[in-house]
């Protein structure tokens, strides 16, 4: 009986000891981490704006009169120096003819006096007065020739008519706006950019232009000009964008969105999933030199896609925990099973 009874007890004791040893809980807490470092980060900014024709001229009358010819309409293409409008010029032509006749007579009188001066028949004062009369008459001719040229209005450059504001037969006075011409190749985008973004932009920087009216078409462009003054209300400055190639269908006044890629600035970034938050503010879990988890308060800056900038609280080279937060506590021993650089 003793032999039958000893064997079971010894077997049971051996089995229990093995079970106790295999069930001993581990003290390590497994996590994944990243090693922080500063890197050049470009921040995208998207600003709304409008398309505008930069080269646009408004043609006004410089003489008064009735319109006798006006053959172009909105949307018509015109060539440089093409005649667009004519005003009646009968009265000016008559005045010019009279001025030319007067000038011719004054020149004859001067020639006659100069001939008499050699024989003592004319004084120096008479000749000087005659020369003055010739100069005045010739100046009057030039004035009337210039006024006559003003009755014919031509295109200053090749472009498209954007506005027609009068009709043949209308009587117009001086300085009346008659039509407008624009150069379609001068189409640009204008956007207002915050003072915080302006220091990161330079003339010639590439951008992306999205035109909603063309089905969200995205085309490349470059910064053409940055205006030097800011609005007092929004603290924004106007930035002009030129197209690499103007797309078909783009028109003055269309709504656009311009995406800027600012120059890279050194920033300390961590994955957004590593950021924690409680009543005391944002913090991250780090691994100290002893291999233990510690709670580290931080100040955060920009969020860029799935990363967040750490403005204060971390130094480059710090091991920041990104996964394995369940059951994590300050001073707990942890082991990183995966470490990467951001």
SETIMI-956651 format. One record per residue: residue in three letters; x, y, z of N, C-alpha, C, O, CB in turn. Coordinates in steps of 0.05 Angstrom, whole numbers, plus 5000, padded with zeros to 4 digits. Last residue first. Glycine has a CB too. Layout:
% residues N
ALAXYZXYZXYZXYZXYZ;...
***
This chain:
% residues 342
UNK523161724248520961854235521761964208520162084193519762084253;UNK525961074256526461374255524061494239523161374220529261444242;UNK523860554301524360674275524960964278524361094298521960624256;UNK523559944334524360224335524960324308526360194292526760254354;UNK520359434368520759554341521359854345519859994358518259514322;UNK520059294418520359074399520759174371521359024352517958884400;UNK522559534477521659614450522159384431524459294428523159874440;UNK520059424540522059334520520859394492518659324485522659024523;UNK519659714605518559664579520859564561523259614566517259924567;UNK517659784672519759694654518459624627516459484627521259454666;UNK514560374696514360094688516460014669517060164650511560034677;UNK514660904707516560734721516460444713517960284724516160764750;UNK507861004694510461124698512160944715511260834736510161404712;UNK504760494655504760664678507660774681509560654673503860524703;UNK500260144611502860284615502660484639500560614642503560434589;UNK495659894598496959804622499559944628501059874646497459514621;UNK496560044531494759914550496359804574498159644571493159684536;UNK500260234495499560404518497860264539497760354562498060644508;UNK502660054448502959904473502260064497503560034518505759804475;UNK506160524406504160324410504760174436507060164445503960124386;UNK510060924412507860964393505560764395503360814387508960954365;UNK514461264454512761024451510461094432509161294436511760914478;UNK520661524437517861584442516161334436516361224414516861834426;UNK526961664456525261434447522361494456521761494480526361164460;UNK530562224431528762114451527161884440526161894417526962324464;UNK533162474390534362234400532662104421533361884430537062284410;UNK531963154408532562954387533862714400535462734418534363074366;UNK527463254463529963304450530463094429529462864431532263304471;UNK521263564483522863334474525463424461525663644450521263164454;UNK519164044499518763814516520363574508520663384524515863744517;UNK516064394445517764394469517064144485514864044485517164654486;UNK513764264397515164524399516964524423519164644422513164744401;UNK512663764355513163804383514864054385517164064377514563554396;UNK507563664306510063794313510263824344508363914357510364074299;UNK505063054284504563294299507363404307509063254315502763254323;UNK502262674228504362744247503763014261502163174251507162764233;UNK499062554186498762384210501062444230501662264247498862094202;UNK498763204164497662944158497462774183495862844201499562794137;UNK501063584213501563544184500963254178502463074186504463624176;UNK499764064260499263784253499363764223498063904208496463684263;UNK504264494295502664424272502064124270503763964278504064514246;UNK505364384361505064584341503264494319500964424324507764674330;UNK505364264433505164184405504664424387503764634396502763984402;UNK509264124488507764334475507764264445509764204433508964614479;UNK508863574536509963704512508063934504505763944511510263504488;UNK510763134590509063354579510463494556512863524555508263564602;UNK511862474592513262714586511362924574510462894552515562654565;UNK512461914634510562104622511962374617513062484636507962144640;UNK516461344620516061594635514061774619514061774594518761744640;UNK518560674627516760864615516461114633516261084657513960744609;UNK525460474628522760484640521160714627522260904617523060534670;UNK530760434617528960254603526160254615524760064612530059974603;UNK533960804638533760554653531860364640531460144651532860614681;UNK533361244606535861094604535760834618537260654611538061264614;UNK526261204587528661334598531061154596530860934584528161404628;UNK521761274536523261074550525861214560527361324545524060824532;UNK515461634540518161594530519461374546518461294567519761854532;UNK509161854520510561664536513361624524513561574499509061394538;UNK507062544520507762294506509162114526510162204547509662344482;UNK501563014526504062884535504562644517502862554503503962804565;UNK497363594536498463384520501063274531502563424544498963484491;UNK494163694602494963774575496163544560496063314568496963994577;UNK491863534648494163704650495263794623497063964622496363564665;UNK487863194634487063454645489363644647489063894648485663424672;UNK490862914574489362894599488763174609489163364595490862724621;UNK493162564517491962814528490462744554488962544556489962944507;UNK498562364473496462304493495462574504496762784501497562124517;UNK501362174412500562394430498262304448496262194439499762644413;UNK502061774376503761774401502861984421503661964444506661814393;UNK498961884333498061674351499661664377498761544397498061404337;UNK502062244305499862354320498762144340497762214361497562444302;UNK509062154309506462064299504262174317504562184341506361764297;UNK512862774314512262504323509562424311507962594303512062494355;UNK518163224296515463114291515262834305517262684306514963094261;UNK521263814297521363554312518463444311516663554323522363594341;UNK523664154239521564104259521963834272522963644259518664124246;UNK526464614196527064394215524864384237524364574251529864444228;UNK522564724138523564844163524164604182522564424184521465044175;UNK522264794067522564624090523764774114525764924112524364384083;UNK517665264038520365164042520565004068519265064087522465394041;UNK510965054022512865234034515665104036515864854036511865334061;UNK507164973970508964803986511164983997512965053982510064563968;UNK500465173960503265253963504665023978503564903996503565523977;UNK495065163917496465003938499465073937500765033917495964703934;UNK489465533905492265513900493565373923493265453946493665793895;UNK483365513872484765443898487665403891488365243873483465193912;UNK478865983841481065783841481965733869481365883888483465893824;UNK473566213801474566153828476765943826476465743811472266053846;UNK474066693747473566423757474866383785476966493791474566213737;UNK475667193728473567183748472966903759471566883779471167293738;UNK477267013662477467213683475067193702472767173693477567493670;UNK477766303650476766573644477166753668477366663691473766553637;UNK479565713615480065893638479266173631479966273610483065873646;UNK479065443567476665483583477065653608475065723621475565223592;UNK485365123569483065203553480565233571480065053588482565003530;UNK490365373615488565163604486265283588485365503593487465003627;UNK496565653604493865713610491965503598492065453574493066003599;UNK502165383633500665393608497765433614496565283629501165133591;UNK503865563682505865453664504665453635506065513616506665163672;UNK500966183704500665913694503165823679504465983666498265883677;UNK502666573762502566543733502366253725503566083739504966683719;UNK499866913816500766653806500566653776498366713765499266423819;UNK500867383867500067333839501467083829503867043833500767583821;UNK498267533929500267393915499267323887497067213884501167123930;UNK496968023977496267913952498667783939500867893938495068133933;UNK496967874047498068014024497267873999496867633999501168024026;UNK493567984110494167824087495367994064494768234063491767664077;UNK490768154155493668124156494567934134496067744138494568014184;UNK485368284153486068004153489067944155489867714157485067874128;UNK485768864162483668694174484568404176484568284197481068714158;UNK489869094134489769124163487768944176488168874200489169414170;UNK493568744084491068864093490968884123491968704137488568704082;UNK500368914069498368734079495768884086495869114093499368584104;UNK504969014014503269114036501168904043500368734027501869374028;UNK507668803969509168873993507568954017508568974040511069093987;UNK505768203935505368493940506568563967506568403986502368553941;UNK509467803895508467823923508168113930510168253931510267663943;UNK508967463833509467723847508167693875505967583878508267963832;UNK508866943814509867153797510567403813512667533807507667233776;UNK509766273828509266543841510566753823512966753818510466553870;UNK507065833779509265943794508566213806506866353795511865963778;UNK503565213765504065493762506465573779507665403792501565663770;UNK499864653737502064773752502365073746501465173725504664633743;UNK492964493750495064553732497364683747496864803768494064743709;UNK487164113757489564213771491864253751492564063736490364003794;UNK480164173752482764143737484964263754484764483764482564273710;UNK474964163769477064113789479864063776481563943788476463873806;UNK471964293725471864023736474063953755474863723758471963823713;UNK472764823717473664643696473864353707475564193699476464723686;UNK471265083763469465103740470364923717468664863699469465393730;UNK475665013798473264853802471464853778470164653772471764973826;UNK482164943788479965103777477464933779477064743764480565193748;UNK488164973824485764813819483464993811482865193825484964643845;UNK494964983817492565143814490164963807490264823788492865363792;UNK500764933855498664783841496164943841495265043862498264503853;UNK507365213847504865183861502965003844503664943821503465463867;UNK514365383856512165233842509765213859509965183884513164953833;UNK517166033862516465783875514265643859512365773851515665823904;UNK517766543841518766313825518166043837518565833824521666333821;UNK518866873901518066893873519366673857521766613860518967173861;UNK517366493960519166653944518166663915516766483906522066543945;UNK515166374027514666383998516766563985517666753996511866473992;UNK515466424081516366164070516066154040516665954028514765944083;UNK513266904096516166874098517266624085519666594080517066894126;UNK507566804088509066954069512166924071513466894051508467244072;UNK504966554130505966384109507866534090509666414078503666274093;UNK503466964163504966744175506166564154508266434159503166574194;UNK500167294133502867394140504567174153507067194152502667624160;UNK496566914084496967004111499867094116501766994103496266784131;UNK494567134020496166954036496767074063497467314065498766874021;UNK489967143969490867283993492167074011490966864017488467424008;UNK491167083898490266973924491367143946493467263944491166673927;UNK490167063830490667233853489567113878487167043878489567523848;UNK492766813769491066763793492066953815494466993819491266463802;UNK492367093702493767013726491766943748489366993746495767233736;UNK492967213634491267113655492967003678494766853674489366893644;UNK495367413589496167543614494467433638494567553659495867843612;UNK493267223543495667093552496667203579498567103591497867123532;UNK489067553531488467303544490967153554490766983571486967113524;UNK488868223543490668023531490167753545490867723568493668113534;UNK482968603529484768463547486468273531485768173510483068303568;UNK479569223523481069003509482868873529484269013545482569113484;UNK473469583523475769473538476969243522475469083510475069383567;UNK470470213503470769923502473269843518474870013525470969813473;UNK469270743521467970623498468170323497466170193491469070743473;UNK468571233568469570963565467970823543465470793545469270803592;UNK470071893551467971703553469171423549470571373529465671763533;UNK473472343544473872163567471571973572471071903595474372323592;UNK468772783512471572713519471572533544469872563562473272963524;UNK462572473491464272703499467072603505467572363504462972853524;UNK458872213437460472173461462172423466462972573448462371923458;UNK453071993408454772233411456272203438455072163459453172493410;UNK451971413369452071543396453871783394455971783381452971343418;UNK452871193320450871393322450771533349449671753351448171273316;UNK454470543344454670743322452270933324449970853327454770603295;UNK454970513417453970413391454370623370454470863376450970333394;UNK458570293475457370493458456470363432457170133426459270733453;UNK461569903501459770073518458470303501457370483513461470193540;UNK463869273506463069473486460969643498458769553504462069323459;UNK469068873533466769053538466369243515468269363505467169203565;UNK473068563513471668463537469268633544467468543559473568463560;UNK476268343457474568553467472968433490471668233487472568653444;UNK482968093461480068043459478568273470479268393490479267783473;UNK488968263424487468153447484568103440483868063417487668343470;UNK494768643410492868433402491568313426492868253446494468213386;UNK494469343430495869083428493768873419491368923419497068993455;UNK491569793422494369833430495969573429498369573427494469943458;UNK487169913368487869723390490869763397492569753379487369433381;UNK484870593358486070333350486770163374486970263396488570383332;UNK480571083337481470943361482370663352480770513340479270923383;UNK480371703310480671423302481971273325484371323331482371403276;UNK480572193332477872103323477971813313475871693307476772293301;UNK485772323341484272213364481472113355480171973370483972433385;UNK487472553294488272283299486672153322486271913322491272263305;UNK485473073304484272913283484972613286483272433281485173013255;UNK488973233344486073203350484673033329482972873336484773473352;UNK493573263312493473073335490573023342489772793347494973183359;UNK492273663276492873393266492773183288491772963284495773403253;UNK491574083312489273983298489773713285487973543284488374183276;UNK496974153328494774103347492373973334491273783344493974363362;UNK499574273280500174023294498073953314497473723318502974053307;UNK497174773269496874553250497374283264495874093261498674583226;UNK499175073311496275023309495674793290493774643295494875283300;UNK504575083297503774933322500774873321499874663330504475103347;UNK504275403252505075123249504374963273503674723271508075103243;UNK502775883277500975763257501675473253499875303251501275913230;UNK507175993310504475953322502675813302501175623310503276223330;UNK511276053271511475843291508675783304508075553308513475923313;UNK509376513244509676253230509776023249508475813245512276253213;UNK509576893284506976823272507076563257505176403258506077053253;UNK515076913292513376823314510676733303509576533311512977033335;UNK516577143243517576873250515876753273515276513272520476883258;UNK514277643249513377473228514177183233512676993228514477563201;UNK517077863292514277813295513177623274511477453279512678083294;UNK522077893266521777723290518877663295518177433302522977853315;UNK521078273227521778003218521377813242520477583238524778003209;UNK519978713259517878613241518478323232516678153230517578793216;UNK524978793283522578733300520378613282518978423291521578983314;UNK528278933241528678673255526278593271525678353273531178693272;UNK524379223187526079233211526378953222524978763215524879423232;UNK524779303117523479173140525479183163527879133160522678883133;UNK527679553077524779593077523379463100520979503103523679483051;UNK533079493067532279683088529279733089528379933101533579943084;UNK534279093034534179363022533279573042532779803034532379362997;UNK533878643065536378703052536578973040538779073035536878493032;UNK528578633081530478713101533178773088534678943098530878493122;UNK525578433039525678723042527878813061528879033059522978823052;UNK526277883049527278003024527578303026529378423015525577933001;UNK523677833097526477773096527777883071530077963071526977473098;UNK518477943080519878133098522878083098524378273100518678103126;UNK517477483048517377753036518877953054520478113044514477843032;UNK517777073086519677073064519777353051521977443043518876863043;UNK513477203119516077213130518177223107520177373109516576963147;UNK509177123083509677393094512477413105513877623102507677463116;UNK509676573074510076763052510677043062512377173051507576763034;UNK508376383126511076333115511676513091513976603088511276043106;UNK503076553129505076663148507876623138509676793141504776543176;UNK500776233091500776513087502876643105504276833097498076633092;UNK501375723115502675783089502876083084504876183074501075643066;UNK498175793160501075743163502575803137504775923137501575453172;UNK493175843136494276063151497276033154498776233152492976073179;UNK492675333114492775563096493975803111495475963099489975633086;UNK492575023160494774983141494975223122497175313115494274723125;UNK487875213183490375253197492775223178494675363180490675063221;UNK484075033146484375323151487075383164488375573157482075423168;UNK484774483152485274603126485774903129487575013117482974553106;UNK483074423205485874363198486574493171488774593168486274063197;UNK477674553202479474723218482374673211483974863210478974673248;UNK476074113170475774393160477574583176478874753164472874483162;UNK477173703205478573713179478473993167480374093156477473503160;UNK473573813246476473823251478073843226480073983224477373583268;UNK468673723220469373983231472374013235473474223229467874033256;UNK468973173206468673373186469573653196471073793182465873393176;UNK469372703236471572883237471373113217473373253211474172733232;UNK466172233278465972423256468072633259468572733281463072543254;UNK470471683298468571903305468472093281470372113265469472063330;UNK471270983298471671243284469571443293467271373296471671213253;UNK474470423327472270623328473170863312475570943312471670703358;UNK478770083312476369973325473970163323471770083319476969913354;UNK484069893272482170113278479569983288478469813276481570283252;UNK489669563299487269543284485269763292484969813316485869263287;UNK494169543331493769783314491369753295491169913276496269823297;UNK493868843336495069093345494869303323495369253299498069043352;UNK487268563325490168573321491268843331489769033333490868533291;UNK482368223363483268453348486268443347487668333364482268723362;UNK476767793370479667823371480468063353479368093331481167563361;UNK470767883407472267903382475267933387476068073405471168133365;UNK468467923457469467663449470967663422472267463416467267473446;UNK463968423439465168273461465967993450464467863437463168243485;UNK465568703374463768633395465268473416467568393412461368483385;UNK466969223324467768993341465768963364464569153374470569033351;UNK465669683296465069423283465769183301465168953293466569403258;UNK463770283288464370123312463669833305461369753308462770233338;UNK463370933263464170653257464970523283466570623298466470643237;UNK461671413282460971343254461571053248460370943229462371523235;UNK459571753337460871513328459871443300457471413296460471273348;UNK460472453343458672233338460171993327461872023310456372313319;UNK464572753394463472733368461672483366461272333385465672703347;UNK470672953427467772913426466772893398467973003379466373143441;UNK476672583440475172803426472272743429471472513433476072823396;UNK478172153466479672393472478672633457479672853460482672343465;UNK474771603495474871803474476572043484476372123507471971893466;UNK478371033520476571263523476871443499478871443485477271413550;UNK479270353535479670563515477470773518475070713519479570443487;UNK482670013582479970133577480370373559481770563566478670213604;UNK486269403580486169693575483369783570481869643556488069763552;UNK489868923616487169003606487169303603488069443621484968903626;UNK493368443639493768643619491068703606490068563589495768553597;UNK491368063676493068273685493468503665493768733673495768153692;UNK485367793689486967873666488768113675487768333681485167953642;UNK484767303740484567583732486367633708488567523706485267783755;UNK481566843783483166893759482667183751480467293753482366693736;UNK481966823855480566863830482466903807484766983811478667103832;UNK482366393914482766643899481166653873479266503870485766683893;UNK484366053974482466103952483066373939484266553951479566113963;UNK490065653989488765913991486765953968487465883945490866133992;UNK493365174027491565214004489965474009488765504030489564974001;UNK499764934041497665134048495965164023496965194000498965404057;UNK504064444069502464534047500364734057499264704079501064294034;UNK510564494095507664504102506064604079506464824069507264684127;UNK516164084097514664284082511764264089510564054089515064244051;UNK521363994141518563924136517364154120517364384129516963864162;UNK527363714157526163924142523363844133523063634119527864004117;UNK527763454224527863424196526563664182524763794193526563154187;UNK530263214285529363434270529763384240531863284232530763704279;UNK527862604315530062764303528762994288526462974279531862594285;UNK526462044358525862314347528362444336530562404346524562484369;UNK525061404344527261574354526861844342527061874317530061444348;UNK519261054366520761194345522861364359522561454381518861374328;UNK516860394386517760674391518760794365519160654345519960674412;UNK512459924417513860014393514560314397513060464410512259974367;UNK512959474474511959714460513459754434515459614429512359974478;UNK511559044528512559074501511259314487508859364489511858814485;UNK513959004591511659114576512659174548514459334545510459374590;UNK516058494637516558674614513958754601512058604599518358534594;UNK515058124674514858394683515358594660515058834664516958454705;UNK510857524668513157684660512757974669510558064673513557674629;UNK508657044716508057274699510657424693512457444709506157464713;UNK509156344712510256574725509856824707510756814685513256534732;UNK507555864690505456074693506456324706504956504711503155964709;UNK511755514694511055614668509055834669508855994651509855384651;UNK511955414750514255544737513455664710514255884703516555344733;UNK507155144759507655394773509855554759509755794756508355354802;UNK507954674730505854854722506255134735505855334721503154744731;UNK512154424758512554504730510554704722511154894707512554274711;UNK509554324806511954494806512454604778513154834774514454354816;UNK505653974791504854234802507254424800506854664794503854204831;UNK508753514777507053654757506353924766506454114750504553494752;UNK510953354826512753434804511153594783512253784772513953184791;UNK506553224856508253434865509953534842510453774840509953344888;UNK504552784827502953024829504653264837504353484826500652994850;UNK508652404836507952494808506452754809506952924792506352274794;UNK508452324891510852434879510252544851511352754843513052224877;UNK503252104896503852354909506352484897506452724893504352304939;UNK503551624866501751844858502552104870502452314857498951774865;UNK507651324897508051404869506151624860507051814847507751164851;UNK505751194948507851394944508051504916508451744912510551284952;UNK501650784946500951054953503051264947502351494942500251064982;UNK504250324931502050424913501450704919500650854901499650254916;UNK507650284974508750304948506750414929507350584912509850044938;UNK503950235015505750465015506850504988507050734979507850435036;UNK501749765000500050005000501750255000501150454987498150005024;
***
